[in-house]
Amino acid sequence: MRLFVAEKPSLAEAIAKGLGNADKQRSCFVCGNDVVTWCFGHILEQFEPQEYDEKYKSWDIELLPIIPEKWQMKVKAGAKDQFKAVKDFALKADIIVNAGDPDREGQLLVDEVLNYIGVLGKKPVQRILVNALDEKSVHEALADLRDNREFIGLRNSALARSRADWIIGMNMTRACTKHAEKAGYSSVVSVGRVQTPTLGLVVRREKEIADFHPVNYFQVSATWQHPQGEIISHWQMPEDMEGLDAEGRLLKKARAEAIAAKVQGQTGAIRKVEQKEGQSQPLLPYSLSALQIAAGKKYGYSPQQVLDTQQELYEKKLTTYPRSDCDYLPTNQLADVPQILENLSSLSGEFAKFTQGANPTLRSKAWNDKKISAHHAIVPTTVKANIDELTDMQRNLYSMVAQAYLAQFYPPQKFLTTRIEIEAVGETFVASGKVILSQGWKMLYQGEPTDKDGENEEQSQLPAVQNGDSVTNLKAELITKVTKPPKRFTTSTLLAAMKNIGSYVKDKSLKPILKDCSGIGTEATRAGEIELLQERNYLKLDKKNLVPTEKAMMIIELLPDSITYPDITALWERNLEAISHREMSVQDFFSQQKTYIQRLLDDAIHKEIEPPKDIPKCPQCGRPLKLITSKKNGKKYWICTDPERACKSIFSDKRGKPDFNPAPAKKKTSSYGKKNFKRKVG
C-alpha cells in the first residue's frame, strides 16, 4: 500500500481525484492500492516547560534558561482521532508520500508526524510538491514524485525555527515578566522572536513622530530661455557647502536667496547634454508578500485578508499555492501559457483587450528555473474562472494576479532620458526630462503606481539643445520646503519592513550581511504576527495606520534592545536559510542559541526599569506593590514585590488602590447584652 499524508483535507481530496477511483471514507480516500489521508495543519505541539520538569511550574528566574536536552512533542487534544488514523495507515504502508504544502512548514508538518510514529527513516518516503489544486497540476505533481530525503534541509530549517521560537518565547517571557514585577508591573510581558522586534519597529516609529520637529529647507528653481523652448532647472549645491544637513538639504535661507538674485536675468551656457535610451522590464509575478503589499496599497486589504482570500482562490483551483516566497516561474509551465491566455481572453472587463496584446512567445526574466525551489510565483491556473461567482475581494486579487501574469508577455517599456547642465555666473543648474517611446507592459497599469515607492513617474520633454548653446534666465525663485515626520506603519508597510528587515537593524554593519536575508517571519506567518499584536492589544488601527498602545510602549521600554531590535532575529533567519540549503547543521545552530539566549537573559535581567509613576509603594520597605487575585476567594490584594519575600506586607484592594487604613473590625455583641440594654433603656 502507498500512503499519501496531506497537510489538509482539501489537498488530500485533490490528490485523490488525481489518482482516480477515489472512495471517500471517514478519515481517508481509498484509491485502489493508494490511500490518501490528511492532517489538520500541525497535529503535534511542543511540550510546555512544566511537562519536562514540574519545577518549571515556577517562573523563578534562577531556573532559566530552559533548553530541553531531548525535545518532546504531544498530539493536540482536538486531533487525536485523526492522528490515530494517520498512524494506523502509516504502520501498514509500504511506501509513504509526504504531501505537505510546498514550503518548509509543510515539509516539517508531515515529517514530524512520521517521525513521532516511528516510520521516518525506516520506510521509503517520497515527496509530492503540489503548487496548485487543479487536475492538470496534480497529475504533473504525481508524475514527478521526489525522494523525501532531498528536503531534509528544508525540514531542519523549519524544525530549528520552531525550537528557536520556543526557547525565546518561554525564557524571555518568564524573565521579563518576573523582572518587571520587581518594578511594580503586574501584567505578563509577552516576548516572541518575531513578534517583539516587529512591535519595536512600530513603537520606535511612533517615538520618532512624537519627537519630530519640522525644519524649513530651501532650493532654487531657475527657468531659462533657449531658442527651442524653455528649460526648468534646479540649482546644484556643492557637496562641501556649509549649511547642509546630514541629508544634503540647505537650511540657510539667505544662501538660497543670494543664488536666486545672482542668476536673475543672467546669461548662461549649456555645458553638458546627456541622452540615454532605457527600458523598464515587466514587474515579476507576485510572491505572497509582494501581493499583500500591493493589495494593501491599492485596496486597503490587510495582509491576513489577502492570505485568506488567496487560500480561497487556491482551493477553488483558480490560482497556485498562496504562501509562496518566490516571484519566479519554472520553464516547464510555459506549456500552460496558451491555455491560461485563452481563459483570460474570454473574461469580462479589460482582460480580453489586454490578452489580445500579449505575445506568448516573449520570455520575461520571470522564467528562471535557477530561482525555483519548492514553489513558484502565484499565477492563474489552467482552470477558467467565472468572475461573476467570485466575491469582490476574490475578484480583485484574482485580477491582480492575472494582470501580473499577462505583463510577462508584453515587451519592456522604452523611454529616453535627458539631462542638461547649465552654467551661469559660476553656478550649476540641472534639468532632467523623460520621454516614453513605447509603453510596453505598462499599458496594463495605466493610471496605477508600478514603481517601488508607489508614485507615478513624472514625464517631461526638454527642448533639443547642444553643448555651448546660450540660454537666458527668465526667472529664478526660492522654493521653501518643510521636512516631514516619518509615516506611521500600515499593515502593508509593516509587512514590507518585516520582509526588508536589513534596513531596520541597530548595528548598521549588519546591513550588507542581511541584504539578501528573507526577512523575519515567513510568508505564511507574517500576517499572523501582525494580527497577534492587534489581538493582544499592543497595536490598534487608526484609520489605516497602526498605532502602538500604552501597553506596547511600556513593554518596549521594559525590554532590552537586543530583543526589541531585529538584529539577532534577522541573523537567525539567515542561518535558517543556510540550514535549508544544508550549509549549516541544526546542531551548530543550537550551539549558537545557547549563547544568544544567555545574552538576551542577561540583558533583560540587568536592565534598570523605572517603576510606573502611579504604582503604590510598600509603607514598610518602600518597594512597589503588586495587585494579585486570590485563587481561594477571588478577592484582590496588594502584596510587596520584595524578591526575598522578607516583607510580608499585604493590603486589601479598595477601588484599584491598596487600603492602607482599613476600618477597625466591629466587636460582636451577645444577644443577652442586647436584651439587658433594652430593659435598662425601657
C-alpha positions in Angstrom: 0.0 0.0 0.0 1.1 3.5 -0.8 0.0 6.2 1.7 -0.2 9.9 0.9 -0.3 12.2 4.0 -1.6 15.6 3.0 -1.4 18.8 5.1 -5.1 19.4 5.0 -8.3 17.8 3.7 -8.6 20.0 0.5 -5.2 18.9 -0.7 -6.0 15.3 0.1 -9.2 15.5 -1.9 -7.3 17.0 -4.9 -4.7 14.2 -4.8 -7.3 11.5 -4.5 -9.1 12.9 -7.6 -5.8 12.9 -9.4 -5.2 9.3 -8.5 -8.7 8.4 -9.7 -11.4 5.9 -8.5 -11.5 7.7 -5.1 -13.7 6.1 -2.4 -14.1 8.6 0.4 -14.2 7.2 3.9 -14.3 8.8 7.4 -10.6 9.7 7.6 -9.2 8.9 4.2 -9.7 8.4 0.5 -9.1 4.9 -0.9 -7.9 4.9 -4.5 -7.2 1.2 -5.4 -3.8 0.4 -3.7 -3.3 4.0 -2.7 -4.7 5.6 0.5 -4.8 9.4 0.9 -5.2 10.7 4.5 -4.7 14.2 6.0 -3.6 16.3 8.9 -5.3 19.5 10.1 -2.2 21.6 9.9 0.1 20.8 12.8 -1.5 17.9 14.8 1.5 17.8 17.1 2.7 20.5 19.5 5.7 21.2 21.7 5.8 20.2 25.4 5.3 23.0 27.9 8.3 23.6 30.3 6.5 22.0 33.2 5.9 18.9 31.2 9.6 18.4 31.0 10.0 19.0 34.7 7.5 20.1 37.4 9.9 22.6 38.8 9.2 24.8 35.8 5.8 25.5 37.1 7.6 28.2 38.9 8.7 31.2 36.8 11.8 31.7 39.0 14.5 33.5 37.0 17.1 31.3 38.6 15.8 28.3 36.7 16.5 30.0 33.3 17.4 29.3 30.6 15.1 26.3 29.9 16.6 24.4 27.0 15.3 20.8 26.7 18.1 18.2 26.3 15.7 16.0 24.4 12.8 17.8 22.6 9.4 16.2 23.0 6.0 16.6 21.4 2.5 15.5 22.0 -0.7 15.1 20.0 -3.0 18.1 20.1 -6.2 17.5 22.1 -8.5 18.0 19.1 -6.5 15.9 16.7 -6.3 12.5 18.5 -8.7 10.7 16.2 -7.2 11.8 13.0 -3.7 11.2 14.4 -4.7 7.6 15.2 -5.9 7.1 11.6 -2.7 8.5 10.1 -0.7 6.3 12.5 -2.6 3.1 11.6 -2.2 3.7 7.9 1.5 4.6 8.2 2.3 1.4 10.1 0.6 -0.6 7.4 2.0 1.3 4.4 4.8 0.0 2.2 5.6 3.5 0.8 4.7 6.9 2.3 4.4 10.1 0.4 4.8 13.4 2.2 2.1 15.7 0.8 2.7 18.7 2.9 2.4 22.2 1.4 5.5 23.0 -0.8 7.4 25.1 1.9 9.5 24.4 4.9 6.5 24.3 7.3 4.7 21.9 5.1 7.7 19.7 5.0 8.1 19.6 8.8 4.4 19.3 9.4 4.2 15.8 7.9 7.8 14.7 8.6 7.3 15.3 12.4 4.2 13.1 12.4 6.0 10.3 10.6 9.0 10.7 13.0 6.6 10.6 16.0 5.0 7.5 14.7 8.5 5.9 14.2 8.4 5.3 10.4 10.6 8.1 9.1 13.9 6.6 8.0 12.5 3.1 8.4 10.2 3.0 5.4 10.6 4.5 1.9 9.3 8.1 2.0 8.7 10.2 -1.1 7.7 13.8 -1.6 5.0 15.4 -3.8 5.0 19.1 -4.5 1.6 20.3 -5.4 1.7 24.0 -6.3 -2.0 24.2 -7.5 -5.1 22.1 -6.9 -6.3 21.9 -10.5 -6.3 18.5 -12.1 -3.5 19.2 -14.5 -1.2 20.5 -11.8 -1.9 17.5 -9.6 -1.3 15.0 -12.4 2.0 16.6 -13.1 3.0 16.5 -9.5 2.0 12.8 -9.2 4.2 12.1 -12.2 7.2 13.8 -10.5 7.5 12.3 -7.0 10.8 13.0 -5.4 12.8 11.3 -2.7 11.8 12.9 0.6 15.5 12.9 1.7 16.1 15.7 -0.8 14.2 18.0 1.6 16.0 17.3 4.8 17.4 20.8 4.8 14.0 22.3 4.4 12.6 20.3 7.2 15.5 21.0 9.5 15.1 24.7 8.8 11.5 24.6 10.0 12.5 22.4 13.0 15.2 24.9 14.0 12.8 27.8 13.6 10.1 26.1 15.8 12.5 25.3 18.6 14.2 28.7 18.5 10.7 30.3 18.8 10.0 28.1 21.8 13.3 28.9 23.5 12.8 32.7 23.0 9.2 32.7 23.9 9.4 30.6 27.1 12.6 32.0 28.5 12.2 35.7 27.7 8.5 35.9 28.6 9.3 34.5 32.0 12.4 36.5 32.6 11.0 39.8 31.5 7.7 39.3 33.4 9.4 38.5 36.7 12.0 41.3 36.3 9.2 43.8 35.5 7.3 42.6 38.6 10.2 43.9 40.8 9.5 47.3 39.5 5.8 47.0 40.1 4.4 45.9 36.8 1.7 43.2 37.2 0.9 42.0 33.7 2.7 39.3 31.7 5.4 40.7 29.3 4.9 38.6 26.3 8.0 38.2 24.2 8.4 36.5 20.8 11.3 36.0 18.4 9.4 37.8 15.6 6.6 39.5 17.5 8.8 41.6 19.7 11.1 43.1 17.1 8.1 43.8 14.9 6.4 45.7 17.8 9.7 47.5 18.3 9.5 48.8 14.7 6.1 50.4 15.3 7.0 51.8 18.8 10.2 53.4 17.6 8.4 54.9 14.6 5.8 56.4 17.0 8.6 57.9 19.1 10.2 59.4 16.0 6.9 61.0 15.1 6.4 62.4 18.6 10.0 63.8 18.8 9.9 65.2 15.3 10.3 69.0 14.8 9.7 70.4 11.3 12.5 72.3 9.7 12.4 74.5 6.7 14.9 73.8 3.9 15.4 75.6 0.6 16.0 75.0 -3.1 16.4 77.4 -6.1 14.4 76.9 -9.3 15.6 78.7 -12.5 13.8 78.9 -15.8 15.9 79.5 -18.9 15.0 80.6 -22.4 16.5 78.6 -25.3 15.7 79.1 -29.0 14.0 75.8 -28.9 11.9 76.4 -25.8 12.0 76.9 -22.0 14.1 74.8 -19.7 13.2 74.5 -16.0 16.2 73.6 -13.8 17.3 73.3 -10.2 20.5 74.6 -8.6 23.1 72.0 -7.8 24.5 72.7 -4.4 28.2 71.9 -3.8 28.5 68.8 -1.6 31.0 70.5 0.8 29.0 73.7 1.1 28.2 74.9 4.6 24.6 75.0 5.8 23.6 71.5 4.6 22.1 68.9 7.0 23.0 65.2 7.1 20.7 64.5 4.1 22.2 67.3 2.0 19.4 69.8 2.4 20.1 73.5 2.5 18.9 75.0 5.8 20.2 78.6 5.2 17.5 80.7 3.5 19.9 83.6 2.9 22.2 81.4 0.8 19.4 80.3 -1.5 18.1 83.8 -1.8 21.5 85.0 -2.8 21.8 82.4 -5.6 18.3 83.3 -6.9 19.3 87.0 -7.0 22.7 86.2 -8.5 21.3 84.5 -11.6 18.3 86.6 -12.1 18.3 87.8 -15.8 21.8 86.5 -16.4 23.1 84.6 -19.5 24.3 81.1 -19.2 25.5 78.2 -21.4 24.7 74.6 -22.0 27.8 72.8 -20.6 26.7 69.1 -20.8 23.9 67.2 -22.5 23.3 63.5 -21.8 20.7 61.4 -23.5 20.1 57.7 -22.8 17.6 55.2 -24.1 16.4 52.9 -21.3 13.8 50.3 -20.7 11.7 49.0 -17.8 11.2 45.3 -17.6 7.8 43.9 -16.5 7.2 43.5 -12.8 7.7 40.0 -11.6 4.7 37.9 -10.8 3.6 38.0 -7.2 5.0 36.3 -4.1 2.6 36.4 -1.2 4.4 39.3 0.5 4.5 41.3 -2.7 0.8 40.7 -3.3 -0.1 41.6 0.3 1.9 44.9 0.0 0.4 45.8 -3.4 -3.2 44.9 -2.5 -2.8 46.9 0.7 -1.8 50.0 -1.2 -4.4 49.5 -3.9 -7.4 48.3 -1.9 -6.5 48.7 1.7 -6.7 45.0 2.4 -4.9 43.7 5.4 -2.1 41.0 4.9 -4.3 38.4 6.6 -7.3 39.2 4.3 -5.0 38.7 1.3 -3.7 35.4 2.6 -7.1 34.1 3.5 -8.6 35.2 0.1 -5.7 33.7 -1.9 -6.2 30.5 0.1 -9.9 30.5 -1.1 -8.8 31.1 -4.7 -6.3 28.2 -4.4 -9.0 25.9 -3.1 -11.2 27.0 -6.0 -8.3 25.8 -8.2 -8.1 29.2 -9.8 -4.6 30.3 -8.6 -1.5 28.5 -7.5 -0.1 27.9 -3.9 -0.6 31.2 -2.0 2.1 31.0 0.7 4.9 31.3 -1.9 8.0 33.4 -1.1 9.1 33.1 -4.8 8.3 35.5 -7.6 9.8 33.5 -10.5 8.3 30.7 -12.7 9.7 27.4 -13.9 10.1 26.9 -17.7 8.1 23.7 -17.6 5.0 25.9 -17.1 5.4 27.6 -20.5 3.3 24.7 -21.8 0.3 26.2 -19.9 0.7 29.7 -21.3 -1.7 29.2 -24.4 -4.5 27.8 -22.2 -4.2 30.5 -19.5 -4.2 33.3 -22.0 -7.2 31.8 -23.8 -9.1 31.6 -20.4 -8.2 35.2 -19.6 -9.2 36.4 -23.0 -12.8 35.2 -22.5 -13.3 37.0 -19.2 -15.2 40.3 -18.9 -13.7 43.7 -18.5 -10.3 44.6 -19.8 -8.9 41.1 -19.7 -9.9 40.4 -23.3 -8.3 43.6 -24.6 -5.0 43.1 -22.7 -4.8 39.4 -23.7 -5.0 40.4 -27.3 -1.9 42.5 -26.9 0.0 39.7 -25.2 2.7 37.8 -27.1 3.0 34.2 -25.8 6.4 33.8 -27.5 8.0 36.5 -25.3 10.2 35.3 -22.3 10.5 37.8 -19.4 13.1 37.4 -16.7 10.4 35.7 -14.5 11.0 32.4 -16.3 14.1 31.2 -14.4 14.5 27.6 -13.2 17.5 28.6 -11.0 15.3 30.8 -8.9 12.8 28.0 -8.1 12.9 25.9 -5.0 9.8 24.1 -3.6 7.3 26.6 -5.1 7.0 29.4 -7.6 5.2 32.7 -8.0 1.4 33.0 -7.6 -0.2 32.8 -11.1 -3.6 31.7 -12.6 -4.1 28.0 -13.2 -5.4 26.5 -16.4 -8.9 26.4 -14.8 -11.2 29.1 -16.3 -12.5 31.5 -13.7 -16.2 32.6 -13.5 -15.6 36.1 -12.4 -19.4 36.6 -11.6 -19.2 33.9 -8.9 -16.4 35.5 -7.0 -16.6 37.9 -4.1 -15.3 41.4 -4.7 -12.1 40.7 -2.8 -11.6 37.4 -4.7 -12.2 39.1 -8.0 -9.8 42.0 -7.2 -7.0 39.7 -6.1 -7.5 37.3 -9.0 -7.3 40.3 -11.3 -4.1 41.5 -9.8 -2.5 38.0 -10.1 -3.7 37.7 -13.7 -2.5 41.2 -14.6 1.0 40.5 -13.3 1.0 37.2 -15.3 -0.1 39.0 -18.5 2.7 41.5 -18.1 5.2 38.7 -18.7 4.0 38.6 -22.3 4.4 42.3 -23.0 7.7 44.0 -24.2 9.6 46.3 -21.9 8.6 49.9 -21.6 11.1 52.1 -23.6 12.0 55.6 -22.8 14.5 58.4 -23.4 16.0 60.3 -20.5 17.7 63.7 -21.0 20.0 65.5 -18.5 21.1 69.1 -19.2 23.7 71.0 -17.2 23.6 74.8 -17.4 26.4 77.0 -16.1 25.8 80.7 -15.3 27.7 83.2 -13.1 29.8 80.3 -11.6 26.7 78.2 -10.6 25.4 74.9 -12.0 21.8 74.1 -12.7 20.4 70.8 -13.9 17.3 69.9 -15.8 16.0 66.4 -16.3 13.4 65.0 -18.7 11.9 61.7 -19.7 10.0 60.8 -22.8 8.2 57.5 -23.2 9.0 55.9 -26.5 6.7 52.9 -26.1 4.5 51.9 -23.1 5.1 48.1 -23.4 3.8 46.2 -20.4 2.9 49.4 -18.5 -0.1 49.9 -20.7 -1.7 47.2 -18.4 -1.1 49.5 -15.4 -2.2 52.9 -16.9 -3.1 55.2 -14.0 -1.7 52.8 -11.4 1.6 53.1 -9.5 4.0 50.5 -10.5 7.3 51.7 -9.1 8.7 50.8 -5.6 7.6 53.9 -3.8 4.1 53.9 -5.3 4.3 57.2 -7.0 3.6 57.8 -10.7 6.6 58.8 -12.7 6.8 62.4 -13.9 7.2 62.8 -17.6 8.6 65.9 -19.2 10.1 66.7 -22.6 13.1 69.1 -22.8 13.9 71.1 -25.9 16.6 69.9 -28.3 19.9 71.6 -27.2 23.6 71.3 -27.9 26.7 71.9 -25.9 27.7 75.6 -26.0 24.2 76.9 -26.6 23.4 80.2 -24.9 20.4 80.5 -22.6 19.0 83.5 -20.8 17.4 83.4 -17.3 13.7 84.2 -17.3 13.1 83.6 -13.7 14.9 82.4 -10.5 12.9 81.8 -7.4 13.3 80.4 -3.9 11.5 77.2 -3.1 10.7 76.6 0.5 10.1 73.1 1.7 9.4 71.6 5.1 10.8 68.3 6.5 8.0 65.8 7.2 7.8 63.3 10.0 8.1 59.7 9.2 4.9 58.0 8.2 3.2 55.6 10.6 3.2 52.0 9.5 0.2 50.5 7.9 -0.3 46.7 7.9 1.1 46.6 4.4 4.2 48.8 5.0 4.9 46.9 8.3 4.8 43.7 6.4 7.2 45.2 3.8 9.5 46.2 6.7 9.5 42.7 8.1 10.4 41.4 4.7 13.2 44.0 4.2 14.4 43.9 7.8 18.1 44.7 7.0 17.1 48.4 6.8 16.0 48.5 10.4 18.8 46.8 12.3 20.5 48.7 15.1 24.0 47.6 14.1 24.5 49.2 10.7 27.4 46.9 9.9 24.8 44.1 9.5 23.0 45.8 6.6 25.2 44.4 3.9 25.2 40.9 5.5 21.4 40.9 5.6 20.9 42.3 2.1 19.7 39.0 0.8 18.0 38.0 4.1 14.4 36.8 3.6 13.3 39.0 6.5 11.8 38.0 9.9 9.0 35.5 9.9 7.8 33.6 6.8 5.4 34.3 4.0 2.8 32.3 5.9 3.4 33.7 9.4 4.0 37.5 9.0 0.3 38.4 8.6 -0.5 36.3 11.6 2.2 38.1 13.7 0.7 41.5 12.9 -2.8 40.2 13.7 -1.5 38.7 17.0 -0.1 42.1 18.1 -3.5 43.6 17.5 -5.3 40.8 19.4 -3.0 41.3 22.4 -3.9 45.0 22.4 -0.3 46.0 21.5 -1.3 47.7 18.3 -4.6 49.3 17.2 -5.8 50.6 13.9 -6.3 54.4 13.5 -7.9 54.5 10.0 -5.3 52.6 8.0 -2.4 53.3 10.4 -1.0 51.0 13.1 -0.6 52.9 16.4 1.1 51.3 19.5 -1.0 51.2 22.7 0.4 52.4 26.0 0.9 48.8 26.9 3.1 48.3 23.9 5.1 51.5 24.6 5.6 50.2 28.2 6.7 46.7 27.0 9.4 48.0 24.6 10.6 50.4 27.3 11.0 47.4 29.7 12.8 45.1 27.3 16.5 45.3 26.3 17.4 46.5 22.8 18.8 43.1 22.0 15.3 41.6 21.7 13.4 44.7 20.5 15.7 45.3 17.5 15.7 42.8 14.7 19.4 42.2 14.5 19.7 38.8 16.1 16.3 37.6 14.7 17.4 38.6 11.2 20.7 36.8 11.6 18.8 33.7 12.7 16.6 33.9 9.6 19.8 34.0 7.6 21.0 30.9 9.4 17.7 29.2 8.9 18.2 29.8 5.1 21.6 28.2 5.4 20.1 25.2 7.2 17.5 24.8 4.4 20.4 24.7 1.8 22.3 22.3 4.1 25.1 24.8 4.6 24.6 24.7 8.4 23.6 21.9 10.7 20.8 22.2 13.3 23.4 21.3 16.0 25.6 24.2 15.0 22.6 26.5 15.0 21.6 25.5 18.5 25.1 25.8 19.9 24.7 29.4 18.9 21.2 29.6 20.5 22.6 28.8 24.0 25.0 31.7 23.7 22.2 34.0 22.3 19.6 33.2 24.9 22.0 33.6 27.8 23.0 37.0 26.4 19.3 38.0 26.0 18.5 36.9 29.5 21.5 38.8 30.9 20.4 41.9 29.1 16.8 41.6 30.3 17.6 40.8 33.9 20.2 43.5 34.3 18.2 46.3 32.6 17.2 49.0 35.0 13.4 49.5 34.9 11.7 52.6 36.2 8.6 51.7 38.2 5.3 53.0 36.9 4.7 56.6 38.1 1.3 55.7 39.7 2.3 52.4 41.3 1.7 52.4 45.1 4.7 51.7 47.4 5.0 49.4 50.4 4.8 51.5 53.6 7.3 49.2 55.4 10.1 48.8 52.8 9.3 51.3 50.0 9.2 48.7 47.3 6.4 48.7 44.7 3.3 46.8 45.5 1.7 44.3 43.1 -2.0 43.6 42.6 -2.9 39.9 42.7 -6.2 37.9 42.7 -6.6 35.2 45.4 -7.2 31.7 44.0 -9.1 30.8 47.1 -11.8 33.5 47.3 -11.3 35.6 44.1 -10.6 38.8 46.0 -7.9 41.2 45.0 -4.9 42.1 47.3 -1.8 44.2 47.1 1.4 42.5 48.1 5.0 43.7 48.4 7.4 42.8 45.5 10.3 42.1 47.8 12.2 39.4 45.8 13.4 37.8 49.1 9.8 37.6 50.4 11.1 39.1 53.7 8.5 41.8 53.6 5.1 40.1 54.2 3.0 43.3 53.6 -0.5 42.6 52.2 -3.3 45.0 51.8 -6.9 44.7 50.6 -7.9 46.4 47.4 -10.1 49.4 47.6 -11.3 50.6 44.2 -8.0 49.8 42.5 -5.7 51.0 45.3 -4.3 49.4 48.4 -6.3 50.1 51.6 -3.6 51.3 54.0 -6.1 52.4 56.6 -8.8 49.7 56.9 -11.7 50.4 59.3 -11.3 48.6 62.6 -13.3 45.4 62.9 -16.6 45.8 64.7 -16.9 43.9 68.1 -19.8 41.4 68.3 -22.4 42.0 70.9 -24.2 39.0 72.5 -27.9 38.6 72.4 -28.0 38.7 76.2 -26.3 42.1 76.3 -28.8 43.5 73.7 -31.8 42.3 75.8 -30.5 43.8 79.1 -29.7 47.1 77.2 -33.3 47.3 76.0 -34.6 46.6 79.5 -32.5 49.3 81.1 -33.4 51.8 78.4 -37.1 50.9 78.8 
